[in-house]
Amino acid sequence: MNNDEDTLGWLGLPTPLQMYRQHCRLLENEIRDLNVQLRKAREDVFGISQMLLATQAKNAEFAGYLRQRGGEAAEMRKQIDTLTTSLRVSQREAEGLKRIVNEMRPRPTTIV
């Protein structure tokens, strides 16, 4: 036997083989912990991707809703323009008729 190995034994120090085994156990535990963390991270990514898909579906739904409401708003603007034009024409006609009526009324004559 080697003199160093004898010294390790009575000093209470681990042998190289014991150190390698301990290091191996530490690495196995670390790998196990990392696998747990990886599994959790994958679940989190899956959850986030599901949330993204749901959000994209709602976004598409709301975009369609906004397009529909935009079309309705455009129709209403056309109706407002048509009604405004019709109102202006009616006001001009009313003013013209008032002028005609005023011209047809006899004017009071004042005696001086």
Secondary structure by P-SEA (a helix, b strand, c coil): ccaaaaaaaaaccccaaaaaaaaaaaaaaaaaaaaaaaaaaaaaaaaaaaaaaaaaaaaaaaaaaaaaaaaaaaaaaaaaaaaaaaaaaaaaaaaaaaaaaaaacccccccc
